[in-house]
Amino acid sequence: MDNITQLLMRGAAGAAGGGTFVDDVFSTYLYTGESGNTNFQVNNGVNLTKGGMVWLKSRTDTMEYYLFDTERGPTKFLRSDASLLQQTASDTLKSFDDDGFTLGDNGAVNSPSRNTVSWTFRKQEGFFDIVKYDGNATSSSSPARQIAHNLGS
């Protein structure tokens, strides 16, 4: 058996990295919001107090994709389907919690008329990382920029 297969099997069995399982660092979770609930909790079992990202998308209409990460903070987000800069809204994602996240009452992310999917990624060495990069918006003929991360590659 090759080394990669052995490492994958040990990881799947919890023998790698102190017993971290996929459920500890990633979740796909479906929810329907609650109108007027300013603290709507999505408990998917992923501890986001260690860092991570939440990606939200309505499944019942053409609402935008919303991406929140712990580097920016809970009230700032990107929309991957628009050419907009970072946006801020205090009534969207309110907090990153030890068992998921809490939403405000913004209808784009918390509406009883929308079935919404969330993908949650916890910051974990070798799996997912959130880093801040401030570029200078210039092209260069030098080798590609290297951005420090904790992925182990």
HELIX and SHEET records of a PDB file:
HELIX    1   1 ASN A    3  ALA A   12  1                                  10    
HELIX    2   2 VAL A   22  VAL A   25  1                                   4    
HELIX    3   3 LEU A   48  LYS A   50  5                                   3    
SHEET    1   A 4 PHE A  26  THR A  32  0                                        
SHEET    2   A 4 ASN A 115  ARG A 122 -1                                        
SHEET    3   A 4 GLY A  52  SER A  58 -1                                        
SHEET    4   A 4 TYR A  66  ASP A  69 -1                                        
SHEET    1   B 3 PHE A  40  ASN A  43  0                                        
SHEET    2   B 3 GLY A 100  LEU A 103 -1                                        
SHEET    3   B 3 LEU A  93  ASP A  97 -1                                        
SHEET    1   C 2 LYS A  76  PHE A  77  0                                        
SHEET    2   C 2 GLN A  87  THR A  88 -1                                        
END                                                                             
